[in-house]
């Protein structure tokens, strides 16, 4: 199934530290869970080993919230957690 980004999600990727490929992998291969308003949540951890906002982190977690639309996933927003 294809993965598309809502303009809101696309605008937030860089400022939140996510890359488009990571979001796609999260939706296609990540853990799935129910979310509010009939949406579906997707979660996946990635190795990061880098600096974000002046701090060093080993990993990051991508959470994508999406709805199924016309046979594809439309990602509404993306949340990134570093740890």
N, C-alpha and C positions, 0 to 999 in steps of 0.2 A: 504494500500500500504506500502511496506517495505521501510525503510530508511537506506541507506548505506553512509559511509563517505569516501570521497576521502582521500588518504594518507596525503595531505596537510592539510585538515580540521582536521583530527585526531591528527596531530602533534600540531596544534595550540590550541586545546581545553583547555588544562591545563594552558598554558601561558596566555590565554585570560580570564580565569576564568569561563569557561563553563563545564558542565558535559554532557556526552553522553545522558542520559535520558532527560535532558532539551532540547537538540537539537531535539530529536525524538518528544517530546511533541510539540515543536515549529512548526515543519513541519506538524504534524498531526492535531493540534488544533489551531495554530496561525493564525494571519491575513496574507492573501496572497496579494502579489502585483507584478506587472511586474518589471523585472530587465533587465539590459543590456544583449546583446548577446543572446536573447531568453530565458534567465534563469528566474526562478521564485524565488521571495523573500518571506520569511516567518518571521514574527515578533511576539514576545510574551514577556510580562513582568512577572517576577517572584519576589516573596518576597525574600529578601536576608538577611536583618538584620545582617550584619556582617562587617568584615574589609577586604578591598582590597587595597593593596599597601599603608598601613598605614592610611587609611581613613575609616570612618564608613559610610556605605550606607544602606538604607532601601530596595532598589529595584535594580534589574538588568534586562536589556532588552537583549534578544538573537535575533540576526538576522542571518538567515541561507539562503544562496544562493545555489540553486540546479537546476539540470536538470533531466528530466524524462528519465530513461534509463532502458530498458527491464522490464517495468512494475513496477519499483521502483524509488524512489527519490535518486539521488546521490548528496549529499551535497558537494559542491566545497569549500566553506569557511564559517566561522562563525565569526561574530562580536559581541562583548559584550560591553554594555554600563552600567555603574553603576550610580545610582542617588538616 
